[in-house]
């Protein structure tokens, strides 16, 4: 697989130490500024690979997700973030790797699978770009596909309040409350084959779970108990 390793953070001690140091700073700021609380951290695997699949409402979702686990997480990012070598090195050292937005980037999928096969967690936002509002939008199949292909679980994450912290178009980070709920892992099919029906089934389960977690997280932020009847994830995944 040519170039797959090009943008992956190193496995050496220095790379991991740098990530741990940078993460500690990011998490400290995030928790202080947004009063982020995490529920269900016990659902995050302590070893082995998995796909972490959060809802996506803000640019702050990436640092917020870092609060979920101390393990090094890998992220997909817009290829324009790697336009300049110094910033590209930084993003790569922090676990990121570039993808071309709006295209079927086969190399990106190869990198995702390479990360998982190396035994490391991968963060994929299944809604794609940032969305707005309380309804989880139709999901892309990427998270389900790579999870099935690599034979790893998907860990769904609901993030409540991040849109108020930094909505689309905002230039500043607002001090708003954030609550994160980590759901139980969704296991891939036993067959391990990423057939169209298997991918759609896992995507549908992920969509329903994310909507429930998102509703609960938003309710916690608002200081009320979640209403099961208020779940609105009726749109079919794609």
N, C-alpha and C positions, 0 to 999 in steps of 0.2 A: 504494500500500500504506500506509494510514493507520497512524500510530504505530510503524511498523517502526523508524524512526530514533530514536525517543524515548529508548531505553535503550542506544544504541550509543555507545561512546567516540568522542571527536572525532578528526578527522584533522589537527588543527592541531599545530604544533610543541610547544606546552606540554603537550598531552595525551600525546603520544608520549614526551616527556622525563620526565613524571611516571611513566609506565608503566615506562620504562627504569630510573629510580631505585628505584621500589618493587620491581621484579623483582630488582635487584641485591641488595637487602637480604634478600628472601625466599630467593633462591638461596644466598646466603652462609650464612644460618642453616641451611637445609635440608642443605647439603653438610657443614657442620660438625657438626650434631647427628646426622645419620643416615649420614654417610660415603657419600653417594649417588655411585655411579659410573654412567656412561652408555656404552652400547655401541651402535654402529650409527648414530651421529649423522649420518653421511654420507648416510643415507637421507631426512633431512628436507630438503625442497625449500628452496632459498635464496630463491627468488622465487615469486610466484604463490600462489594459494589452494590449500588442501588441508584435509582433515578428519583431525585427529589423534585416534585411537581407542584409548585405553588401557583395560586392565582396571581394576576399581574395588574396592578392599578397605579403603580408609581415607580419612578426611578430609584426610590428608596427601598424597593422590594429586595434588591440584591444584597445590600448590607443587612437588611432585616433578617433575611434567610441565614446569614452567617451566624446569627444568634442561636440557631437551632442546634448546631453541633460544632465541636472543636476540630473535627476531622476536616482535612483539606477538601474543599468543594471545587468542582470544575464548572465553568460557565461558558456558554456561547455568547458571543458579542458581535455587534455590527462590524463589518470588515473595515469601515472607515476609522474605527478606533485604533487600527494598526497602521494608519497612514504614515506616521512618523516613528522612526526606530526607537527612540527613548521611551515613548509612551507605549509602544508595542511590546517592548521588553517588559515593562512594568505590568501590563495587563496579562502577559503570558506567565510571568513569575507569580502572579496572584491566582493562577489557575484558569485564566480565560483563553479562548481561542476563537478566531474570526469565522463568520459565515456571511454569505452574500444575501442580504435581506430580499425577500420576495422571489427567491428562486429555489429550485430543488437542488440544493448543494450536496452532491453525493460525497464530496470530500468531507464535508461537515459531519455527515452521518457516519462516515468511516472513523472520524476522530471521536465521535461520541461512543461508538462501539469499542474503539481502542482504549478509551478511558475506563470503560466498564470492565473490559477484559483484563485491565491492569489492576482491578480490584478497588478502584476509587469511586467515590460518589460523584454523580453528575447532576447538575441543576438544569432542568428544562421547564420553561414557562409554556404549558400546553395551549394557552390562548394565543400564543404568538406575541404580537406587539401589545403594549399597554392598552387596556380597555377602561371603560368608565361605568360606574353604576353597580348595583347590588346583584346583578344577574351574571352568572358565569357564562361567557359566550361559547359558541360551538368550538370544540377543541380540534387542533390539528392532530394527526395520527402519529407524529414523530416520537412522542414520549412512549406510547404503547409499542411502536415498532422496534425501537432500539432496546427497550426493556425485554421484549420477547426474544429478539435476536440474540441478546447477550445472556438471557436466562436469569435476569435479576428482578427484584421487586420494585414497584413504584410506591414512593411514600408521598401521599397527598398532603398539601399544606394550605390552610386557609389563613389569610392575613387580613385582619380587620383594622381599618383606620389609616392605612398607608396613603390612600388617595387624598385624604385631608392634609397629610404631612407634605406631600409634594405632587399636586395634580399636574396633568399635562399643561405645558406652557409656563409653569411656575419657575421662577429663578431662585427662590429661596426655600430653605427647609423650615417648615413651620413646626413649632413644638406641640404636637398633638399626640394623644394616646394611641398606642398600637398594641393589639393582642394577636398572638399567633397560636393556631391550633394545628398540631401535627396528628394526622390520622393513622390508622393501622395500615401497614403495607398491603398493597394489592399484588398478589402473586401472579406471575405469568403462567400461561397454560402449561400443563405437564408435557405436552407434546414438543414444546419448544419451537414450533413452526410458526413463523410470522405470516400466516395466511390472512387474506383480506377479512374473513369473518372473525378470526381471532383478534386481529388488531381492532376491528370495530367494536367487538364485545368489551375488550379491556378499556377502550376509549370511552365507551358509554358508562361503564362502571366508575371510571375516574371522574367523568363529568358530574355524575350524580353525587359522588362523595365530596368533590370540591365544593359544590353548591351548598351541601349541608354544613361543611366546615366553615365556609365563608359566611353563611348566615349566623352560625354560632359565634364566630369571631367578631362580627359586626355587632351582635347583640351584647357581647361582653364589653366592647368599647362604649356602647351606648348606656351601659349600666342596667341592662334588662336581661331577663331570661329569654333564650331563643324560642321562637314559636315554630314548631314543626310544620304547622299549616301554612307558614309564610314562605316556604321553600318554593322557588320559582323556576328551577332549572328544567323547563319544558322543551327547550330547543334541542333538536337532535344534534349530536356531534358530527363533525365532518372528518 
